[in-house]
Structures are given as structure tokens and as C-alpha cells.
Amino acid sequence: MIDIDFLKSTDLFAGIDDEKLSVFQKLGRVQEYKYGDSVYRTDESADHIYLVENGRVALRVDLPGRQNSEDATISIIIRGRTFGWGSLVPPYIYRLSCYCVSPDLRLITWNKNDLEKLFEKDPAIGYRFKTNLVAIVGIRLHNLKQSMSRAKDYIQQEMTKITVHMSSCGIAAGAGEVITTLMEELQNISRYDIQVVQGGCLGKCATEPNVTVEIADKERVVYQKMTPEKMRTVLKRHVLEGQVQKGYLLA
């Protein structure tokens, strides 16, 4: 049973009387988690807003293909605090991942569709709820700026770097077509941890176009005589799936 007195004590429900709170009580659902459990992940469809009744959660930059890390934590949400407001704001996507970081976690959740139906029926309660939410978001965004530098350092350490060597010999051999293909392919995938840069000559003019792939904690790999089709293969098989394409390696 969701405690109305608890709801009343939170910023999310400030100024809402007991009669209206009973409506939120009926619409709410309780979910429980253990340490390390994922509540939701980056880029998932946002369909619930959450209130922490007991325990703590961490909002993290969750890079694709990387293990969940405390170093990627942007914010810790404690008892009485809300999160998941992406469910009420277009494009309705969770921008950060959320993990349980306490032995036990108890969340109260509301489905966005249920809330929108309530707000259509009772605009006054919708106005109060969203006014409270805007104030919460404003404070949270201010605090997030304080912790972004730490997460930025983590992201830079975990970035995958693809260098297309664009010296005159590389360009003459077709490096321009290779980097254009790479950028076009990256537009079709949701990966924020892949950095593409232009590099100079490796002193291997006969093997141009050359492409260097550097993945965190992995050995640096240089590919030779690259073509647009080979670049597509390296991106898919090596960068995304972790399979070095030995047949293309620089001797």
C-alpha cells in the first residue's frame, strides 16, 4: 500500500490535498529491486515516472558495449526524490541509464498514459503536478552541471577512436570516400562513444588508405588498403562486434 503521508512529504506532490493524493495512490505501482539491478537503460522508451520510497538509484552514462561503472554516475537519487521525467517530455526517451545502488530499492511508479488521462480529466491537478515537476527538473539540471565534468572524463577514456589517415597520399588513394562512408554508417546507429578523426601519413604510402581503430583496453589496430565496403565491414565486425578483421591488417 502506498502511503499518502509519504507522497505528501515529497516535492513532487507539494500543495496537492489528500483527496487528490488518493487518486495518485490508486494509480501508482510499487516495484522492488536489488543492488546492481537496472531500472531502465539509455535510449529506452520512457513510459514511467518514478519516486524513490526506499533506497537509492544512480543515473549513469551507459556506453554501448561497456560494463556498467560507478565512474559513469551523473547523479544519485535518494528517498523522496523523483526521476524518469522523460516519460512526460517529448521525445519520451530515457537519456541516462538507472541502476539500483542500495541493498534494497522500493520505487513507486506511474504510467505516463494513466497520468495524462488524469490530467485531461482534472487540468488543475495536472497543472500543480507539472509545476512541481518543472521546479524539480530545474534544480536537478543545475546540480547535474556540477557532476558532468567527472562523467566527461570517463566517456573520453572509454571512447572508441577511428582515425582515417587523410594525408595527400591517402586522399589520392581514396581516403575521402572511406571517411564519407564511415560517417554515413554512423548516422544509422545509436552509438555515442565512437569518435572519428582525421590523421596524417603513417609512412606507409603504398598501403593507403589506412585506418586506425583504438578501442578502450584493446590493442591498437591499423587496417590497410581500405575501401568503402571494407570500412563498413570493419565498423560492423570490429568496432561493433569486437572481431578484428585480420585479412585487412597492415603487415
C-alpha positions as CSV (number, residue, x, y, z in Angstrom):
1,M,0.0,0.0,0.0
2,I,1.3,3.4,-1.0
3,D,1.5,5.8,2.0
4,I,-0.3,9.1,1.3
5,D,1.7,10.8,4.1
6,F,4.8,9.8,2.3
7,L,3.6,11.3,-1.0
8,K,2.6,14.5,0.8
9,S,6.1,14.8,2.1
10,T,7.7,14.9,-1.3
11,D,8.4,17.8,-3.6
12,L,6.6,16.1,-6.5
13,F,3.3,16.3,-4.6
14,A,3.7,19.6,-2.8
15,G,0.5,21.5,-2.5
16,I,-1.8,18.6,-3.5
17,D,-4.5,17.8,-1.0
18,D,-5.3,14.4,0.4
19,E,-8.3,13.8,-1.8
20,K,-6.2,14.3,-4.9
21,L,-3.3,12.3,-3.5
22,S,-5.6,9.4,-3.1
23,V,-6.0,9.4,-6.9
24,F,-2.2,9.2,-7.3
25,Q,-2.2,6.5,-4.7
26,K,-4.5,4.3,-6.7
27,L,-2.7,4.9,-10.0
28,G,0.7,4.2,-8.5
29,R,2.5,0.8,-8.6
30,V,5.4,-0.4,-6.4
31,Q,8.5,-2.0,-7.9
32,E,11.4,-3.6,-5.9
33,Y,15.0,-4.1,-6.9
34,K,18.3,-5.4,-5.6
35,Y,21.8,-3.9,-5.8
36,G,23.0,-3.7,-9.4
37,D,19.6,-4.2,-11.0
38,S,18.8,-2.0,-14.0
39,V,15.6,0.1,-13.7
40,Y,15.9,1.3,-17.3
41,R,18.7,1.9,-19.9
42,T,19.7,4.7,-22.1
43,D,17.5,5.3,-25.2
44,E,14.7,3.0,-23.9
45,S,11.2,4.3,-24.4
46,A,10.2,6.4,-21.4
47,D,6.8,5.3,-20.2
48,H,7.0,5.7,-16.4
49,I,7.9,8.4,-13.9
50,Y,9.5,7.2,-10.6
51,L,9.6,8.2,-6.9
52,V,12.1,6.6,-4.5
53,E,10.3,5.3,-1.4
54,N,13.3,3.4,0.0
55,G,16.9,3.1,-1.1
56,R,18.9,4.9,-3.8
57,V,19.4,4.8,-7.6
58,A,22.3,6.1,-9.7
59,L,21.8,7.8,-13.1
60,R,24.7,6.9,-15.3
61,V,26.1,7.5,-18.8
62,D,25.7,3.9,-20.1
63,L,28.0,3.5,-23.1
64,P,27.1,0.7,-25.5
65,G,29.4,-2.3,-25.2
66,R,30.9,-1.2,-21.9
67,Q,30.4,-2.6,-18.5
68,N,28.3,-0.6,-16.0
69,S,30.7,1.6,-14.0
70,E,30.4,3.8,-10.9
71,D,32.7,6.3,-12.7
72,A,29.9,7.0,-15.1
73,T,27.5,8.2,-12.4
74,I,25.9,11.5,-13.1
75,S,23.5,11.7,-10.1
76,I,22.3,9.8,-7.1
77,I,18.6,9.9,-6.4
78,I,17.6,9.2,-2.7
79,R,14.3,8.7,-0.8
80,G,11.6,11.1,-1.6
81,R,13.1,12.2,-4.9
82,T,11.7,11.7,-8.4
83,F,13.3,10.7,-11.7
84,G,12.3,9.5,-15.1
85,W,10.6,12.8,-16.2
86,G,11.5,11.9,-19.8
87,S,8.2,10.0,-19.8
88,L,6.3,13.3,-19.8
89,V,8.6,15.2,-22.2
90,P,9.0,14.5,-26.0
91,P,10.6,12.5,-27.5
92,Y,9.8,10.3,-24.5
93,I,13.2,8.6,-24.2
94,Y,15.4,8.0,-21.2
95,R,18.6,9.9,-21.8
96,L,20.6,8.2,-18.9
97,S,20.6,4.7,-17.5
98,C,19.3,4.0,-14.0
99,Y,20.7,1.4,-11.6
100,C,19.9,0.3,-8.0
101,V,22.8,1.2,-5.8
102,S,21.4,0.1,-2.4
103,P,20.9,-3.3,-0.9
104,D,17.1,-2.9,-1.4
105,L,15.2,-0.5,-3.5
106,R,11.5,0.3,-3.5
107,L,10.1,2.6,-6.2
108,I,6.6,4.0,-6.7
109,T,5.9,4.3,-10.4
110,W,3.2,5.9,-12.5
111,N,2.5,5.1,-16.1
112,K,2.5,8.2,-18.3
113,N,-0.7,7.2,-20.1
114,D,-2.5,7.0,-16.8
115,L,-1.2,10.4,-15.7
116,E,-2.2,12.1,-19.0
117,K,-5.7,10.7,-18.7
118,L,-5.9,12.0,-15.2
119,F,-4.7,15.5,-16.3
120,E,-7.2,15.6,-19.1
121,K,-10.0,14.9,-16.7
122,D,-8.7,17.2,-14.0
123,P,-6.5,20.0,-15.5
124,A,-6.0,21.7,-12.1
125,I,-4.2,18.6,-10.7
126,G,-2.2,18.3,-13.9
127,Y,-1.1,21.9,-13.6
128,R,0.0,21.5,-10.0
129,F,1.9,18.2,-10.7
130,K,3.7,19.6,-13.7
131,T,4.5,22.9,-12.0
132,N,6.2,20.8,-9.2
133,L,8.0,18.7,-11.8
134,V,9.4,21.7,-13.6
135,A,10.8,23.1,-10.4
136,I,12.4,19.7,-9.6
137,V,13.9,19.4,-13.1
138,G,15.3,23.0,-12.9
139,I,17.1,22.2,-9.6
140,R,18.3,18.8,-10.9
141,L,19.7,20.2,-14.1
142,H,21.6,22.8,-12.1
143,N,23.1,20.1,-10.0
144,L,23.9,17.9,-13.0
145,K,26.2,20.5,-14.4
146,Q,28.3,20.2,-11.3
147,S,28.9,16.5,-11.9
148,M,29.2,16.4,-15.7
149,S,33.0,17.0,-15.7
150,R,33.6,13.7,-14.0
151,A,31.4,11.8,-16.4
152,K,33.1,13.6,-19.3
153,D,36.5,12.3,-18.3
154,Y,35.0,8.8,-18.1
155,I,33.5,9.0,-21.5
156,Q,36.7,10.2,-23.0
157,Q,38.6,7.3,-21.5
158,E,36.1,4.8,-22.9
159,M,35.7,6.3,-26.4
160,T,36.3,4.2,-29.4
161,K,38.5,6.2,-31.8
162,I,38.6,5.6,-35.5
163,T,41.4,7.5,-37.4
164,V,41.2,7.8,-41.2
165,H,44.6,8.9,-42.4
166,M,44.0,11.8,-44.7
167,S,47.4,12.8,-46.0
168,S,47.8,13.6,-49.7
169,C,48.7,10.0,-50.5
170,G,45.8,8.8,-48.5
171,I,43.3,11.1,-50.2
172,A,44.7,10.2,-53.6
173,A,44.1,6.5,-52.8
174,G,40.5,7.1,-51.8
175,A,40.5,8.0,-48.1
176,G,37.9,10.7,-48.7
177,E,35.4,8.0,-49.9
178,V,36.3,5.9,-46.9
179,I,35.6,8.6,-44.2
180,T,32.4,9.7,-46.0
181,T,31.1,6.1,-45.9
182,L,32.1,5.8,-42.2
183,M,30.2,8.9,-41.3
184,E,27.1,7.8,-43.2
185,E,27.1,4.5,-41.5
186,L,27.5,6.0,-38.0
187,Q,24.3,8.1,-38.6
188,N,22.3,4.9,-38.7
189,I,23.4,3.5,-35.4
190,S,22.9,4.8,-31.8
191,R,26.5,4.9,-30.6
192,Y,27.7,8.0,-28.7
193,D,31.1,6.6,-27.8
194,I,32.6,6.4,-31.3
195,Q,34.9,9.3,-32.3
196,V,36.1,9.8,-35.9
197,V,39.2,11.9,-36.6
198,Q,41.5,12.6,-39.5
199,G,45.1,11.6,-39.1
200,G,48.3,12.1,-41.0
201,C,50.5,9.8,-43.0
202,L,51.8,6.6,-41.3
203,G,54.8,6.4,-43.7
204,K,53.1,3.6,-45.5
205,C,52.0,5.3,-48.7
206,A,51.8,2.1,-50.6
207,T,49.1,0.7,-48.2
208,E,46.8,3.8,-48.2
209,P,44.1,4.4,-47.4
210,N,45.0,3.4,-43.8
211,V,42.5,3.4,-40.9
212,T,43.4,3.0,-37.2
213,V,40.9,1.6,-34.7
214,E,41.5,2.2,-31.0
215,I,39.0,0.6,-28.5
216,A,39.4,1.1,-24.8
217,D,41.5,-1.6,-23.1
218,K,42.2,-3.2,-26.5
219,E,45.3,-3.2,-28.7
220,R,45.5,-0.5,-31.4
221,V,44.8,-1.9,-34.8
222,V,45.7,-0.5,-38.2
223,Y,44.0,-1.5,-41.4
224,Q,45.4,-1.1,-44.9
225,K,44.1,-0.5,-48.4
226,M,40.7,0.4,-47.2
227,T,37.7,0.8,-49.4
228,P,34.1,1.9,-48.5
229,E,33.0,-1.7,-48.4
230,K,35.9,-2.7,-46.2
231,M,35.1,0.3,-43.9
232,R,31.6,-1.0,-43.5
233,T,32.9,-4.4,-42.6
234,V,35.4,-3.1,-40.1
235,L,32.7,-0.9,-38.4
236,K,30.3,-3.8,-38.1
237,R,32.6,-6.7,-37.3
238,H,35.4,-5.0,-35.4
239,V,34.0,-1.8,-33.8
240,L,30.5,-3.0,-33.0
241,E,31.1,-6.8,-32.6
242,G,34.7,-6.9,-31.4
243,Q,36.1,-9.1,-34.2
244,V,39.3,-7.8,-35.6
245,Q,39.4,-8.3,-39.4
246,K,42.8,-9.9,-39.8
247,G,42.6,-10.0,-43.6
248,Y,42.7,-6.3,-43.7
249,L,45.5,-5.7,-41.2
250,L,48.6,-3.6,-42.0
251,A,51.5,-6.0,-42.4
